[in-house]
Amino acid sequence: MALIELDNITFSYAPQEPPVLRDFSMRVETGDCLALRGDNGAGKTTLFRVLNGLSFPQRGQYRFDGQEITQAWLKKPAHAKAFHKRVGYLFQNPELMLFNATVREEIAFGPRQMGLSKDELQTRVEDCLALFGLEALAEKAPYHLSGGQKKKVALAAVLALNPELLILDEPLAGLDRGSRSQLTELLEELRQAGKTLLLATHDDALCRELGAELLEMTAPE
């Protein structure tokens, strides 16, 4: 069974607007690494919103691990908790994800919502701080950080949940050379560990390094 199944989904942001996605279908198996390519307006970010249960298609079906994902299904707290524990999403603009008082609290927020024990919560936070070299920034306010540091914090917060599926929108944008190399190595380690990766990226070197399958997207006519 595919991890992700999209069957002829159509989505528009308003009834009078043309669809951003029209009759779009896709299959992703567990452990796949898929890079989405396409110009602005091709629907990459919209597709990611659908996959994360933030937007819902007007037509077609989205199934995650065999379960159809609908607005009604996700309204049940137990369903939403289980789903969002398995799917991690890094926004292109990390500032949209950061709202806690400190970096430590930002990383702890997701696991705390999932009900992890105090000891496991602390272990995950410390591991993620170390993984991204954020120990010295742990008590800093995220909005005081640089763009590259904010992206690291946002990704650390996503990985703290240990999701099975990682959806990353331009993950290397705004990072310096050293941080880009570090993140590329981390993504390769996650791929080798069996994580499923979906990326929107124009970085050819990253795609080659990860051995990503390419999916070209175009705006519907």
Protein Blocks (a to p, Z undefined) as FASTA:
>chain_A
ZZbdcehiacdfbfkbccfbghiacdddehiacddeddehilmmmmmmmmnopaccfbdc
ddeehiacdfklmmpmklmmmmmmmpccddfblmlmgcbfbfklmmmmmmmmnopafklm
mmmmmmmmmmnopmmmmmpcfklpcfklmmmmmmmmmmmnopabdcdehklgoiafklmm
mmmmmmmmmmmnopacddddfbfklmmmnopacddddddZZ
